[in-house]
Amino acid sequence: MEMTDGLSDLYLNFYGCIVKVSSDERTCLDNVRRDFLYFLCSQPPEKPLSVSIRLHKEPPPPVPAQAKQVFQTNEGVCYEYEQIRYVDYSGKALARYDFRSEEGVGFSLDDSLLYEISYIMVLSRIGELLDRKGIHRLHSLAVSVDRFAVICLLPMGGGKTTLALELIKANDCFLLSDEIAAIDGSLQVLPFPLRLGVTTTERIDPNMPGRYLRSITRIAYGPKVLIDVEYFIQKVATEPARLGVVLFGERKNSNKPELKRLSKFAALYHVLKYITLGYQLPQTKAYFFKFSIGYFITLFTILLSRLLSGVKIALSVKCYRFKLADNPHKNAQVIASVLRKNGS
């Protein structure tokens, strides 16, 4: 970490999108580093910044009187004035984002709020910038064997992290992402590992060293236990993998998982839901949705690119309905079997 004007800085490189995060709160910045370890730069990149975020542990200032309320999210109330977005988190925190300069600032005396604001802001802005580059993200688990990838799309809270931890126990399985599968125009799945998150009701290996675990209380979704990227970094894929199979998971409440091949028409419906619309992506509209003609043109271009990628996946990739059993180990065995069979 570098120091500038009393703030500590770290730099992240998301496939050419450079993010600088600065803070006077070292704990908050360390949490950001632990979340995005895979993308951490050892020194400031020569490329220009794509996004700059500053976090201050101090009382949040008031929303400017000129700002008008534009909408409300689960996390807070959003205001806007001259293309600057203000997000008020119930008076406990305030975030300000200037879409013109791609600069964000967060204020709070609450460490967890300040940290969560940074996480949401980074993923939201990087999401749009990667979309512009033709790299589209899905809310899904992605694993690979011998540079052949399977992505498994599950509903929020569907057990992606539990499945990921089971899968990486196998010597030949490597994690591309537990939460966000990033796919480029040639249908290569790019490594996009983030911290793993499990709810307080999910089981964690009791032998996992405590130094890799953190507990957080999220603004709108309750407590969660985070597992650092460093814990499983040796099981993260180092190269992109060719997308070969897409599994659309659903809960079955049974002792035996089931796979059923989808027709291309049925696959198209599901793929477009997740690809074109970005269903359940961790990308809040507070830092994404804007009110300008230029933005709507950009959004149309992004949606068109996502649509074409979705059609390409539905027509050229094997798609299955995956009914999960209650046993995560059995579910992981099915995914690993699909990987090895189709990748060979």
N, C-alpha and C positions, 0 to 999 in steps of 0.2 A: 504494500500500500504506500502511496505517495502522500505528501502533505502539501497543501496549498491554502494560504490565507486562514490557517487554523482548522481547515477541514482535511480529513483523510480521503484519498481518492482510490478507487479501483476501476479497472477497465475490463469490459467484456466484449467478445467478438462473436456475434451470432451470424456466421456465414457471410461476413462482409459488412454487417450492420454493427457499428461500434457504439457501445454504451459506456458512458462515464457516470459512476455513482459516487457522490461525495457526501460526507457527513461529519458532524462534530461529535457524534455518538458512536464510539468504536464498536459497542456490542451490536448495534443495528447493522453497521457495515459488515461486521464479521458474519452475521446471519445471511446477508446478501451473498457474501463470498462463498459460504457453505452451500447455499442453494444452487448457485450457478458455477460451481467449481470447474466443470468441464469446459466452460467458455472463458475462463479467466485468462487474462493476458499477463505475462510476467513483467512487461514494461509497456508504457504508453504506445499504442499503435501509431504508425505514420499516417494512416488513413484519417480523413476528417471524421469528427464525431457525427453519429446519426441521432443520438439522444443523449441529453445531459440531465441528470437528476441530482438535486441537493436535498438533504434531509437535516432538519434542525430540531434538536430537543429543546423546545421552548414553547411558551403558550401560543396557541394558534391565534393569528390576527383575525379580525372580523372580515366577513365578505364585504367587498366594496359596495357602497350604497347604489352605484350605477348598475351593478350586475343584476340580471334578471334570471329568475328560476326557469330552467328549461325542462328538466325532468327529475325523477327520483329513482334511485336504484335500491337494492337490498342493503347496500352499505351506507349510502348517504344521499344528501340533496345536492343536485348539480345546478350551478349558476353559470352564466356566461356574460362576458363583456369584451368587445373588440377581439374576438377569436381567442380569448383566454378563458379556460374552463376553471371554475372553482368548485371544489367538492367539500361540503361541510359534513363531517362525521359526528353529528349530534353535539357539536361544540367541543368535542374532545380532541379533534384534529382537523386540520385544513390542508387540502392539497390544491396547488395551482399549476395548471399546465398551459403553456403557450404553444399552440399548434404551429405557429408560423416559424418559430425558432427551434422547435422540438426541445424545449427546456421545461423541466418540472421542478417544483419545490414542495416539500412537505414539512408541516409544523405540528408537533405534539409533545406533550410531556410524558406520554405513554409509550414506552419502548415498543410494545407489541403492535400498537397501532401504526407507529412510524415505520416499522419493519414491513407490515402488511401492505401499507400504501406503496412502498418501494417495489414489492414483489408484483403487485397488480399493475402498477404503472409500467414496469419493464416489460412484462409479458404482453400488455395491451398494445404498446407502441411498437414493439418488435414484431408483433403479429401483423400489423398493417404493413410495415416496411418489408417484411419477408414476402407477404402476399404480392406486393408490387414487383418483387424480383422473381415471381413465379414459383416460390416455395410455399406450399400450402400445408396447413396444420390440421390434424384431426385430434379430437379428444379420445385418445385410445392408447392401449398398450401395444408396443412393437418390439419384437424379438427377432433374432436372426441366427441361422446356422449356415456356415460356409457362404456368407454374403447373399443368402436367400432369406427374405423377410416375410413374416406373417404379422398382420395387425389385427387386434381384437378390440372391437368397439363395444363397450359396456356402458350402461347408464351410470350416472353419478352415484357413487357409493356401491358400485357393483362388484368391487373386489379386485380392481386392476393391480393394486400394490401387492396384495396377497398372492395373486397369480405370478407377478413378476418375481417375487422373492422365492417362490417355488421353482420357477423356470431356470433361474440363474444358478441353481444348485447343480444342474447338469453341466458336464464339462464342455459340451459342444454348443451350448446355448448362450447367446450374448444379448444383453439388453440394448435396445435402441432408444426406447423411452417408456416410462411407466405411465405418463400422462398425455404427452403430446407427440404424435407421430408427424414428422415433417417430411413431405414428399415433393420432389422436384418434377419438372416437366417430363423427364424420361422415366418416371415412376421408380426412382431410386429413393429409398427411405433413409434419411440422414439421421445420424445420432443426435438425439435431443434429450439427454438425461437431466432431470431435475431432482431435487430432494424427493424422497418417497414420503408419502403421508398416509398414516393409518388413523382411524378413529380410536377413541379410547376403549371401545368394545372389541376391537380386533386383537388377535393374539400376536405378540411379538416374541421372537426367539429369546428366551431368557439368558442365553449365552452371548447375546449381542452386547459389545462393550458400551457402557453408558456414555462415553465421550462422543459417540456418534448420534446420540438421541437428544431431541429438544421437544419441549411441550409448548404449544402456542394456543391462544384463544383467538379465533377469527372473528371478524366484525359481525358477520351474518350467519356463519355456519357452525359455530360451536368449537369446542376444543379438538385438537389434533396432535398426534405425536409425529415428529419429523425424523426421518432417517437420512443422515448426511450422504451426499454423493460419494464422499471419500470412502465410506464403508464398502461400497460395491464397485468402485472405480475400475478394478481389475476385470470385472465382468461386463463392462460397457463396450459395445462394438466400437472399433477404431476407424472403420470404413463404412461408407454407405452400402446398403444391401438392396438387391432387386426385389421389388414387391411382387409376390407370387400368389398369396392367399389373403383374403379378407374374411374375418369371422365376425358375424353380428351376434353378439352374446345376449342372452336373456336368462333370467332366473327360472329354474324348473322345479326346485324343491324336491329333488329326486336323488337316489343314490348312484345313478349312472348318467354321465354326460352323453349328449347326443349331437351328431352332426348331420345336417341335411343340405345338399347342394341346392343353391338358388338358381332359378332361371335368370337370364341376362336382364329381363324386364324387371323382375323382383329385385335383383341386385341394384339396378339403376335407381329405383325408388330410394333404397336405403343409403346408397352411396351419395346421392345428391343431397339427402338430408344432412349427412355429416360433412361432406366436402363443400358443397355450394353454400349451405347456410351456416356452416361452422357450428353445428349443434353442440352445446355444452362446453365449448372452448372456454378456458379460463381467461377471458378477455372482456372485461367490463366495458359497457358502452360509455361510462364516465370518461374514459380516456381514448375512446375510439370513435364514437359517433359525433359528427360535426354538422353544422348547419351552414353550408355554402355550396354554390354551384360547382366549384372546383372539386369539393369533396365528393359530391354525388357522381361526378364524372369518374373520379378515381374509384369509387365504390362500384360503379357499373362495370368498369374494366376488371376489377378484382373478381366480381361475381361471374363474369364471363369466363375468365381464366379458370376459376374454380369449377364452373359448369363443364368446361372442356376436359379438365382433369378427371372429374367424376365420370363422365361418359367413357373416357379412355379406360379407367379402372374397371367399370362395369362390363365393358366389352372384351377386355384382354386379361383379366385376373379372375381366378377361381374364387367364388364367393359362397359362403355357407351360413346357414342359421346354426348357431351354437347354443344349445340348451345346457346350461351349466348345472352340475350336481352340487350338493351341499359340501362335498369334500374338495378343497382347493388342490390337493395333491393329484386327484384323479383328473380334474380339469386341466392341470398343467401337463399331465401325461398326454392328453389328447392333443394339445397344442404342439408339444414337442414331437409327437408322432406325425402330425401334419407337416411340420417343418422338415423333418428328415425324409419323409416320403416324397414330397413335392420338390424338395431341393436337390435330391439325388439325381 
